[in-house]
Amino acid sequence: MPYLSGVLTGILLTILVVFVVDHLNNDSQDIVNWNVLAGKVETVSEEVREEVHEATAPEPDTAPAAPPANTTPPATDTGAQ
């Protein structure tokens, strides 16, 4: 677990440093094209959202059947007297 947290911290710090260097630098040449990166992240997030939606959707044969519209629900006995 410490190894994973160290790797994730290193990745985040690297991205942060590159972002700060890109925005503090007055040259027109950037290290990362942030517009392209934002587009890629948006595309990936949409794909992940769709896959999660498909994966968590109920199966058609296991979904509960809707009761007929013209019937009344059965009377229930609460047991309290």
Gaussian input, Z-matrix of N, CA and C with variables (Angstrom, degrees):
# hf/3-21g

backbone

0 1
 N
 C     1     B1
 C     2     B2     1     A1
 N     3     B3     2     A2     1     D1
 C     4     B4     3     A3     2     D2
 C     5     B5     4     A4     3     D3
 N     6     B6     5     A5     4     D4
 C     7     B7     6     A6     5     D5
 C     8     B8     7     A7     6     D6
 N     9     B9     8     A8     7     D7
 C    10    B10     9     A9     8     D8
 C    11    B11    10    A10     9     D9
 N    12    B12    11    A11    10    D10
 C    13    B13    12    A12    11    D11
 C    14    B14    13    A13    12    D12
 N    15    B15    14    A14    13    D13
 C    16    B16    15    A15    14    D14
 C    17    B17    16    A16    15    D15
 N    18    B18    17    A17    16    D16
 C    19    B19    18    A18    17    D17
 C    20    B20    19    A19    18    D18
 N    21    B21    20    A20    19    D19
 C    22    B22    21    A21    20    D20
 C    23    B23    22    A22    21    D21
 N    24    B24    23    A23    22    D22
 C    25    B25    24    A24    23    D23
 C    26    B26    25    A25    24    D24
 N    27    B27    26    A26    25    D25
 C    28    B28    27    A27    26    D26
 C    29    B29    28    A28    27    D27
 N    30    B30    29    A29    28    D28
 C    31    B31    30    A30    29    D29
 C    32    B32    31    A31    30    D30
 N    33    B33    32    A32    31    D31
 C    34    B34    33    A33    32    D32
 C    35    B35    34    A34    33    D33
 N    36    B36    35    A35    34    D34
 C    37    B37    36    A36    35    D35
 C    38    B38    37    A37    36    D36
 N    39    B39    38    A38    37    D37
 C    40    B40    39    A39    38    D38
 C    41    B41    40    A40    39    D39
 N    42    B42    41    A41    40    D40
 C    43    B43    42    A42    41    D41
 C    44    B44    43    A43    42    D42
 N    45    B45    44    A44    43    D43
 C    46    B46    45    A45    44    D44
 C    47    B47    46    A46    45    D45
 N    48    B48    47    A47    46    D46
 C    49    B49    48    A48    47    D47
 C    50    B50    49    A49    48    D48
 N    51    B51    50    A50    49    D49
 C    52    B52    51    A51    50    D50
 C    53    B53    52    A52    51    D51
 N    54    B54    53    A53    52    D52
 C    55    B55    54    A54    53    D53
 C    56    B56    55    A55    54    D54
 N    57    B57    56    A56    55    D55
 C    58    B58    57    A57    56    D56
 C    59    B59    58    A58    57    D57
 N    60    B60    59    A59    58    D58
 C    61    B61    60    A60    59    D59
 C    62    B62    61    A61    60    D60
 N    63    B63    62    A62    61    D61
 C    64    B64    63    A63    62    D62
 C    65    B65    64    A64    63    D63
 N    66    B66    65    A65    64    D64
 C    67    B67    66    A66    65    D65
 C    68    B68    67    A67    66    D66
 N    69    B69    68    A68    67    D67
 C    70    B70    69    A69    68    D68
 C    71    B71    70    A70    69    D69
 N    72    B72    71    A71    70    D70
 C    73    B73    72    A72    71    D71
 C    74    B74    73    A73    72    D72
 N    75    B75    74    A74    73    D73
 C    76    B76    75    A75    74    D74
 C    77    B77    76    A76    75    D75
 N    78    B78    77    A77    76    D76
 C    79    B79    78    A78    77    D77
 C    80    B80    79    A79    78    D78
 N    81    B81    80    A80    79    D79
 C    82    B82    81    A81    80    D80
 C    83    B83    82    A82    81    D81
 N    84    B84    83    A83    82    D82
 C    85    B85    84    A84    83    D83
 C    86    B86    85    A85    84    D84
 N    87    B87    86    A86    85    D85
 C    88    B88    87    A87    86    D86
 C    89    B89    88    A88    87    D87
 N    90    B90    89    A89    88    D88
 C    91    B91    90    A90    89    D89
 C    92    B92    91    A91    90    D90
 N    93    B93    92    A92    91    D91
 C    94    B94    93    A93    92    D92
 C    95    B95    94    A94    93    D93
 N    96    B96    95    A95    94    D94
 C    97    B97    96    A96    95    D95
 C    98    B98    97    A97    96    D96
 N    99    B99    98    A98    97    D97
 C   100   B100    99    A99    98    D98
 C   101   B101   100   A100    99    D99
 N   102   B102   101   A101   100   D100
 C   103   B103   102   A102   101   D101
 C   104   B104   103   A103   102   D102
 N   105   B105   104   A104   103   D103
 C   106   B106   105   A105   104   D104
 C   107   B107   106   A106   105   D105
 N   108   B108   107   A107   106   D106
 C   109   B109   108   A108   107   D107
 C   110   B110   109   A109   108   D108
 N   111   B111   110   A110   109   D109
 C   112   B112   111   A111   110   D110
 C   113   B113   112   A112   111   D111
 N   114   B114   113   A113   112   D112
 C   115   B115   114   A114   113   D113
 C   116   B116   115   A115   114   D114
 N   117   B117   116   A116   115   D115
 C   118   B118   117   A117   116   D116
 C   119   B119   118   A118   117   D117
 N   120   B120   119   A119   118   D118
 C   121   B121   120   A120   119   D119
 C   122   B122   121   A121   120   D120
 N   123   B123   122   A122   121   D121
 C   124   B124   123   A123   122   D122
 C   125   B125   124   A124   123   D123
 N   126   B126   125   A125   124   D124
 C   127   B127   126   A126   125   D125
 C   128   B128   127   A127   126   D126
 N   129   B129   128   A128   127   D127
 C   130   B130   129   A129   128   D128
 C   131   B131   130   A130   129   D129
 N   132   B132   131   A131   130   D130
 C   133   B133   132   A132   131   D131
 C   134   B134   133   A133   132   D132
 N   135   B135   134   A134   133   D133
 C   136   B136   135   A135   134   D134
 C   137   B137   136   A136   135   D135
 N   138   B138   137   A137   136   D136
 C   139   B139   138   A138   137   D137
 C   140   B140   139   A139   138   D138
 N   141   B141   140   A140   139   D139
 C   142   B142   141   A141   140   D140
 C   143   B143   142   A142   141   D141
 N   144   B144   143   A143   142   D142
 C   145   B145   144   A144   143   D143
 C   146   B146   145   A145   144   D144
 N   147   B147   146   A146   145   D145
 C   148   B148   147   A147   146   D146
 C   149   B149   148   A148   147   D147
 N   150   B150   149   A149   148   D148
 C   151   B151   150   A150   149   D149
 C   152   B152   151   A151   150   D150
 N   153   B153   152   A152   151   D151
 C   154   B154   153   A153   152   D152
 C   155   B155   154   A154   153   D153
 N   156   B156   155   A155   154   D154
 C   157   B157   156   A156   155   D155
 C   158   B158   157   A157   156   D156
 N   159   B159   158   A158   157   D157
 C   160   B160   159   A159   158   D158
 C   161   B161   160   A160   159   D159
 N   162   B162   161   A161   160   D160
 C   163   B163   162   A162   161   D161
 C   164   B164   163   A163   162   D162
 N   165   B165   164   A164   163   D163
 C   166   B166   165   A165   164   D164
 C   167   B167   166   A166   165   D165
 N   168   B168   167   A167   166   D166
 C   169   B169   168   A168   167   D167
 C   170   B170   169   A169   168   D168
 N   171   B171   170   A170   169   D169
 C   172   B172   171   A171   170   D170
 C   173   B173   172   A172   171   D171
 N   174   B174   173   A173   172   D172
 C   175   B175   174   A174   173   D173
 C   176   B176   175   A175   174   D174
 N   177   B177   176   A176   175   D175
 C   178   B178   177   A177   176   D176
 C   179   B179   178   A178   177   D177
 N   180   B180   179   A179   178   D178
 C   181   B181   180   A180   179   D179
 C   182   B182   181   A181   180   D180
 N   183   B183   182   A182   181   D181
 C   184   B184   183   A183   182   D182
 C   185   B185   184   A184   183   D183
 N   186   B186   185   A185   184   D184
 C   187   B187   186   A186   185   D185
 C   188   B188   187   A187   186   D186
 N   189   B189   188   A188   187   D187
 C   190   B190   189   A189   188   D188
 C   191   B191   190   A190   189   D189
 N   192   B192   191   A191   190   D190
 C   193   B193   192   A192   191   D191
 C   194   B194   193   A193   192   D192
 N   195   B195   194   A194   193   D193
 C   196   B196   195   A195   194   D194
 C   197   B197   196   A196   195   D195
 N   198   B198   197   A197   196   D196
 C   199   B199   198   A198   197   D197
 C   200   B200   199   A199   198   D198
 N   201   B201   200   A200   199   D199
 C   202   B202   201   A201   200   D200
 C   203   B203   202   A202   201   D201
 N   204   B204   203   A203   202   D202
 C   205   B205   204   A204   203   D203
 C   206   B206   205   A205   204   D204
 N   207   B207   206   A206   205   D205
 C   208   B208   207   A207   206   D206
 C   209   B209   208   A208   207   D207
 N   210   B210   209   A209   208   D208
 C   211   B211   210   A210   209   D209
 C   212   B212   211   A211   210   D210
 N   213   B213   212   A212   211   D211
 C   214   B214   213   A213   212   D212
 C   215   B215   214   A214   213   D213
 N   216   B216   215   A215   214   D214
 C   217   B217   216   A216   215   D215
 C   218   B218   217   A217   216   D216
 N   219   B219   218   A218   217   D217
 C   220   B220   219   A219   218   D218
 C   221   B221   220   A220   219   D219
 N   222   B222   221   A221   220   D220
 C   223   B223   222   A222   221   D221
 C   224   B224   223   A223   222   D222
 N   225   B225   224   A224   223   D223
 C   226   B226   225   A225   224   D224
 C   227   B227   226   A226   225   D225
 N   228   B228   227   A227   226   D226
 C   229   B229   228   A228   227   D227
 C   230   B230   229   A229   228   D228
 N   231   B231   230   A230   229   D229
 C   232   B232   231   A231   230   D230
 C   233   B233   232   A232   231   D231
 N   234   B234   233   A233   232   D232
 C   235   B235   234   A234   233   D233
 C   236   B236   235   A235   234   D234
 N   237   B237   236   A236   235   D235
 C   238   B238   237   A237   236   D236
 C   239   B239   238   A238   237   D237
 N   240   B240   239   A239   238   D238
 C   241   B241   240   A240   239   D239
 C   242   B242   241   A241   240   D240

   B1=1.4486
   B2=1.5377
   B3=1.3326
   B4=1.4701
   B5=1.5321
   B6=1.3330
   B7=1.4616
   B8=1.5269
   B9=1.3313
   B10=1.4687
   B11=1.5212
   B12=1.3105
   B13=1.4631
   B14=1.5270
   B15=1.3229
   B16=1.4571
   B17=1.5215
   B18=1.3197
   B19=1.4667
   B20=1.5213
   B21=1.3187
   B22=1.4701
   B23=1.5315
   B24=1.3195
   B25=1.4632
   B26=1.5223
   B27=1.3192
   B28=1.4547
   B29=1.5235
   B30=1.3162
   B31=1.4686
   B32=1.5174
   B33=1.3240
   B34=1.4649
   B35=1.5261
   B36=1.3388
   B37=1.4626
   B38=1.5318
   B39=1.3240
   B40=1.4650
   B41=1.5181
   B42=1.3237
   B43=1.4703
   B44=1.5221
   B45=1.3198
   B46=1.4621
   B47=1.5315
   B48=1.3255
   B49=1.4694
   B50=1.5276
   B51=1.3333
   B52=1.4709
   B53=1.5171
   B54=1.3139
   B55=1.4653
   B56=1.5236
   B57=1.3276
   B58=1.4650
   B59=1.5272
   B60=1.3278
   B61=1.4633
   B62=1.5241
   B63=1.3332
   B64=1.4627
   B65=1.5258
   B66=1.3140
   B67=1.4631
   B68=1.5329
   B69=1.3067
   B70=1.4653
   B71=1.5255
   B72=1.3223
   B73=1.4509
   B74=1.5326
   B75=1.3417
   B76=1.4583
   B77=1.5245
   B78=1.3165
   B79=1.4635
   B80=1.5248
   B81=1.3098
   B82=1.4605
   B83=1.5227
   B84=1.3499
   B85=1.4578
   B86=1.5288
   B87=1.3374
   B88=1.4557
   B89=1.5219
   B90=1.3070
   B91=1.4621
   B92=1.5237
   B93=1.3197
   B94=1.4606
   B95=1.5187
   B96=1.3312
   B97=1.4541
   B98=1.5321
   B99=1.3183
   B100=1.4658
   B101=1.5191
   B102=1.3276
   B103=1.4667
   B104=1.5237
   B105=1.3219
   B106=1.4606
   B107=1.5248
   B108=1.3174
   B109=1.4596
   B110=1.5288
   B111=1.3286
   B112=1.4652
   B113=1.5270
   B114=1.3226
   B115=1.4621
   B116=1.5147
   B117=1.3399
   B118=1.4706
   B119=1.5280
   B120=1.3291
   B121=1.4635
   B122=1.5270
   B123=1.3157
   B124=1.4616
   B125=1.5196
   B126=1.3329
   B127=1.4620
   B128=1.5273
   B129=1.3163
   B130=1.4632
   B131=1.5232
   B132=1.3256
   B133=1.4652
   B134=1.5246
   B135=1.3344
   B136=1.4721
   B137=1.5221
   B138=1.3425
   B139=1.4580
   B140=1.5245
   B141=1.3185
   B142=1.4632
   B143=1.5229
   B144=1.3370
   B145=1.4596
   B146=1.5273
   B147=1.3441
   B148=1.4590
   B149=1.5311
   B150=1.3417
   B151=1.4557
   B152=1.5285
   B153=1.3240
   B154=1.4681
   B155=1.5205
   B156=1.3199
   B157=1.4647
   B158=1.5287
   B159=1.3372
   B160=1.4596
   B161=1.5241
   B162=1.3241
   B163=1.4600
   B164=1.5190
   B165=1.3211
   B166=1.4654
   B167=1.5211
   B168=1.3335
   B169=1.4609
   B170=1.5276
   B171=1.3312
   B172=1.4679
   B173=1.5236
   B174=1.3104
   B175=1.4661
   B176=1.5237
   B177=1.3161
   B178=1.4717
   B179=1.5250
   B180=1.3553
   B181=1.4539
   B182=1.5278
   B183=1.3204
   B184=1.4550
   B185=1.5273
   B186=1.3268
   B187=1.4571
   B188=1.5280
   B189=1.3268
   B190=1.4652
   B191=1.5277
   B192=1.3256
   B193=1.4607
   B194=1.5256
   B195=1.3068
   B196=1.4633
   B197=1.5243
   B198=1.3351
   B199=1.4700
   B200=1.5302
   B201=1.3298
   B202=1.4716
   B203=1.5218
   B204=1.3085
   B205=1.4584
   B206=1.5210
   B207=1.3335
   B208=1.4637
   B209=1.5219
   B210=1.3036
   B211=1.4598
   B212=1.5203
   B213=1.3103
   B214=1.4593
   B215=1.5249
   B216=1.2910
   B217=1.4626
   B218=1.5278
   B219=1.3226
   B220=1.4624
   B221=1.5239
   B222=1.3189
   B223=1.4673
   B224=1.5260
   B225=1.3055
   B226=1.4632
   B227=1.5234
   B228=1.2833
   B229=1.4643
   B230=1.5147
   B231=1.3251
   B232=1.4560
   B233=1.5177
   B234=1.3283
   B235=1.4463
   B236=1.5114
   B237=1.3106
   B238=1.4616
   B239=1.5350
   B240=1.3324
   B241=1.4610
   B242=1.4978
   A1=111.46
   A2=119.03
   A3=118.49
   A4=111.76
   A5=116.41
   A6=119.79
   A7=110.17
   A8=117.16
   A9=121.57
   A10=110.94
   A11=117.52
   A12=119.52
   A13=111.17
   A14=117.68
   A15=120.77
   A16=111.95
   A17=117.11
   A18=121.14
   A19=110.20
   A20=116.84
   A21=120.30
   A22=111.25
   A23=117.20
   A24=120.66
   A25=111.04
   A26=117.36
   A27=121.50
   A28=112.06
   A29=116.98
   A30=120.55
   A31=110.42
   A32=116.69
   A33=120.19
   A34=112.25
   A35=116.80
   A36=119.61
   A37=111.56
   A38=117.40
   A39=120.87
   A40=110.62
   A41=117.02
   A42=120.78
   A43=109.73
   A44=117.31
   A45=121.17
   A46=111.47
   A47=116.97
   A48=120.70
   A49=110.41
   A50=117.69
   A51=120.65
   A52=110.12
   A53=117.68
   A54=121.43
   A55=110.41
   A56=116.83
   A57=120.68
   A58=110.73
   A59=117.82
   A60=121.02
   A61=110.70
   A62=117.10
   A63=120.61
   A64=111.61
   A65=117.01
   A66=119.75
   A67=113.32
   A68=118.03
   A69=120.23
   A70=111.75
   A71=116.40
   A72=121.78
   A73=109.49
   A74=117.44
   A75=121.61
   A76=112.78
   A77=118.47
   A78=121.17
   A79=109.53
   A80=115.85
   A81=119.51
   A82=111.51
   A83=117.66
   A84=121.55
   A85=109.84
   A86=116.31
   A87=121.63
   A88=109.80
   A89=115.92
   A90=120.99
   A91=109.33
   A92=116.84
   A93=123.07
   A94=108.50
   A95=116.63
   A96=120.82
   A97=106.49
   A98=115.77
   A99=120.97
   A100=112.48
   A101=119.12
   A102=121.12
   A103=111.05
   A104=116.63
   A105=120.57
   A106=109.95
   A107=116.25
   A108=120.48
   A109=111.24
   A110=117.44
   A111=120.93
   A112=110.77
   A113=116.71
   A114=120.33
   A115=112.15
   A116=116.28
   A117=120.40
   A118=110.88
   A119=116.82
   A120=120.26
   A121=110.12
   A122=117.46
   A123=121.08
   A124=111.16
   A125=117.10
   A126=121.18
   A127=110.77
   A128=116.76
   A129=120.72
   A130=110.40
   A131=117.71
   A132=119.71
   A133=111.07
   A134=118.00
   A135=121.00
   A136=110.63
   A137=117.04
   A138=120.60
   A139=111.11
   A140=116.71
   A141=120.74
   A142=109.94
   A143=117.13
   A144=120.52
   A145=110.87
   A146=117.03
   A147=120.40
   A148=111.29
   A149=116.81
   A150=119.59
   A151=111.54
   A152=117.23
   A153=120.09
   A154=110.01
   A155=116.65
   A156=120.38
   A157=110.70
   A158=116.72
   A159=120.43
   A160=111.32
   A161=116.90
   A162=120.57
   A163=112.13
   A164=117.68
   A165=119.95
   A166=113.06
   A167=118.05
   A168=120.46
   A169=108.86
   A170=117.28
   A171=118.57
   A172=110.68
   A173=115.04
   A174=120.47
   A175=108.92
   A176=118.22
   A177=119.82
   A178=113.02
   A179=119.02
   A180=120.29
   A181=112.59
   A182=119.25
   A183=120.92
   A184=112.67
   A185=116.96
   A186=119.82
   A187=108.92
   A188=118.64
   A189=119.82
   A190=110.58
   A191=114.15
   A192=119.64
   A193=109.67
   A194=115.78
   A195=120.52
   A196=108.99
   A197=117.39
   A198=119.21
   A199=109.95
   A200=117.09
   A201=119.68
   A202=110.44
   A203=116.92
   A204=121.96
   A205=113.12
   A206=120.06
   A207=122.08
   A208=113.53
   A209=120.01
   A210=120.44
   A211=110.10
   A212=115.06
   A213=120.23
   A214=108.17
   A215=118.45
   A216=119.98
   A217=110.16
   A218=117.71
   A219=119.55
   A220=110.73
   A221=114.10
   A222=120.33
   A223=108.26
   A224=115.16
   A225=118.56
   A226=108.92
   A227=114.53
   A228=120.87
   A229=107.64
   A230=116.52
   A231=119.96
   A232=111.76
   A233=118.32
   A234=120.62
   A235=113.53
   A236=118.58
   A237=121.47
   A238=108.95
   A239=115.97
   A240=119.62
   A241=110.98
   D1=-41.32
   D2=177.30
   D3=-62.85
   D4=-34.51
   D5=178.88
   D6=-63.41
   D7=-46.36
   D8=-179.42
   D9=-62.98
   D10=-43.45
   D11=179.34
   D12=-66.24
   D13=-34.11
   D14=176.63
   D15=-67.41
   D16=-40.41
   D17=178.21
   D18=-65.45
   D19=-46.29
   D20=-179.90
   D21=-64.18
   D22=-39.81
   D23=176.87
   D24=-63.51
   D25=-41.38
   D26=177.82
   D27=-63.50
   D28=-41.59
   D29=178.08
   D30=-63.11
   D31=-47.36
   D32=-179.07
   D33=-63.77
   D34=-41.63
   D35=178.53
   D36=-65.57
   D37=-37.56
   D38=178.25
   D39=-63.63
   D40=-45.87
   D41=179.17
   D42=-62.97
   D43=-42.28
   D44=179.94
   D45=-62.49
   D46=-44.23
   D47=-179.65
   D48=-64.59
   D49=-42.99
   D50=178.91
   D51=-63.70
   D52=-40.59
   D53=179.13
   D54=-62.30
   D55=-46.61
   D56=-179.09
   D57=-65.05
   D58=-42.95
   D59=179.35
   D60=-62.94
   D61=-41.76
   D62=178.81
   D63=-61.94
   D64=-39.68
   D65=-175.57
   D66=-85.31
   D67=-19.78
   D68=176.59
   D69=-87.98
   D70=-22.53
   D71=-178.60
   D72=-75.55
   D73=129.44
   D74=-179.24
   D75=-85.37
   D76=-8.17
   D77=178.12
   D78=-69.86
   D79=157.29
   D80=179.71
   D81=-79.64
   D82=-14.42
   D83=-179.31
   D84=-85.10
   D85=118.46
   D86=177.80
   D87=-101.85
   D88=156.40
   D89=175.91
   D90=-72.89
   D91=-42.09
   D92=-178.53
   D93=-124.78
   D94=137.07
   D95=172.90
   D96=-84.43
   D97=99.54
   D98=-171.60
   D99=-68.88
   D100=-26.69
   D101=177.21
   D102=-67.35
   D103=-41.82
   D104=177.80
   D105=-66.01
   D106=-43.07
   D107=179.38
   D108=-60.96
   D109=-42.57
   D110=179.07
   D111=-63.07
   D112=-39.55
   D113=177.76
   D114=-64.51
   D115=-41.71
   D116=179.01
   D117=-65.57
   D118=-42.27
   D119=179.38
   D120=-63.76
   D121=-39.92
   D122=178.51
   D123=-64.53
   D124=-41.76
   D125=178.58
   D126=-63.56
   D127=-45.45
   D128=-179.71
   D129=-64.45
   D130=-40.70
   D131=-179.20
   D132=-66.07
   D133=-36.47
   D134=176.20
   D135=-64.87
   D136=-43.65
   D137=179.27
   D138=-62.85
   D139=-42.56
   D140=179.40
   D141=-64.98
   D142=-42.12
   D143=179.19
   D144=-60.62
   D145=-43.78
   D146=179.83
   D147=-65.39
   D148=-41.24
   D149=179.93
   D150=-66.33
   D151=-39.22
   D152=177.57
   D153=-66.26
   D154=-39.74
   D155=178.32
   D156=-62.02
   D157=-43.72
   D158=178.64
   D159=-66.85
   D160=-39.14
   D161=-177.12
   D162=-70.58
   D163=-30.37
   D164=-177.50
   D165=-97.20
   D166=0.00
   D167=178.77
   D168=-70.48
   D169=142.38
   D170=179.34
   D171=-69.72
   D172=148.61
   D173=177.07
   D174=-67.88
   D175=142.90
   D176=-178.55
   D177=-61.83
   D178=-35.40
   D179=-177.66
   D180=-82.34
   D181=-15.23
   D182=179.93
   D183=-102.62
   D184=-3.69
   D185=179.45
   D186=-70.59
   D187=139.57
   D188=179.82
   D189=-65.69
   D190=139.50
   D191=-179.71
   D192=-75.65
   D193=141.78
   D194=178.24
   D195=-76.79
   D196=139.65
   D197=178.88
   D198=-68.50
   D199=153.01
   D200=177.50
   D201=-59.40
   D202=147.80
   D203=-173.99
   D204=-71.69
   D205=-27.14
   D206=-173.06
   D207=-92.26
   D208=-1.53
   D209=-177.24
   D210=-99.10
   D211=152.67
   D212=176.52
   D213=-94.70
   D214=148.86
   D215=-179.96
   D216=-67.48
   D217=151.34
   D218=179.82
   D219=-67.11
   D220=150.17
   D221=178.85
   D222=-69.70
   D223=140.63
   D224=178.76
   D225=-114.52
   D226=142.53
   D227=177.81
   D228=-98.35
   D229=118.13
   D230=-178.38
   D231=-76.96
   D232=-19.21
   D233=178.47
   D234=85.03
   D235=-8.59
   D236=-179.41
   D237=-89.78
   D238=128.36
   D239=178.06
   D240=-131.12

